[in-house]
Amino acid sequence: MPINNPSVLLDTHAWVWAVAGDTRAERLKGFSGRCAVSVISIWEIGMLEAKGRLELQPVVSGAKRTP
């Protein structure tokens, strides 16, 4: 029986690869279901950034400047 709306829980490294556009995440390109990340992955990303092993770039979309 086919699954109509598949979901995936991304491991921390897969999430980082996907966001960074790394070729190791190429398999996710054709995925049309839901992707989720664990709360622990968010913590891990914060720890990697705090230790200088990962550099986070702020993303601002749809921001409007007011006078």
VOGU-3710 file (C-alpha; in Angstrom, 3 decimals, decimal comma):
1> mpinnpsvll> 0,000/0,000/0,000  1,588/3,331/-1,048  2,012/6,117/1,485  0,304/9,302/0,274  2,057/11,773/2,552  5,412/10,352/3,691  7,356/11,999/6,503  11,063/11,963/7,266  12,904/12,788/10,476  16,265/14,221/9,429
11> dthawvwava> 19,359/13,474/11,463  21,457/16,519/12,357  24,098/15,939/9,695  21,477/15,377/6,963  19,757/18,622/7,964  23,039/20,570/7,839  23,909/19,053/4,456  20,468/19,881/3,024  20,525/23,502/4,214  24,115/23,992/3,037
21> gdtraerlkg> 23,357/22,542/-0,409  25,895/19,753/0,098  25,892/17,030/-2,556  25,499/14,401/0,173  21,879/15,570/0,552  21,043/15,120/-3,157  18,620/12,277/-2,388  16,309/14,724/-0,611  15,799/16,884/-3,720  12,994/14,757/-5,134
31> fsgrcavsvi> 11,294/14,165/-1,779  7,838/15,733/-1,676  6,707/14,687/1,806  7,223/16,376/5,145  10,690/16,804/6,646  11,128/17,286/10,369  14,061/17,711/12,729  14,307/16,690/16,346  14,642/19,196/19,164  17,977/17,547/20,007
41> siweigmlea> 19,196/18,399/16,484  18,507/22,071/17,180  20,512/21,756/20,405  23,343/19,982/18,546  23,494/22,764/15,943  23,725/25,325/18,744  26,554/23,390/20,406  28,450/23,032/17,112  28,129/26,775/16,515  29,201/27,603/20,089
51> kgrlelqpvv> 32,316/25,427/19,707  33,189/27,053/16,378  32,682/23,839/14,391  29,784/25,317/12,417  29,159/28,881/11,298  25,528/29,920/11,179  24,386/32,617/8,774  21,275/34,632/9,610  18,456/34,252/7,130  16,040/37,116/6,712
61> sgakrtp> 13,151/36,707/4,328  10,203/38,957/3,845  11,602/41,578/6,208  10,447/45,110/5,591  12,293/48,147/6,705  10,220/50,824/8,346  11,181/54,508/8,347
//
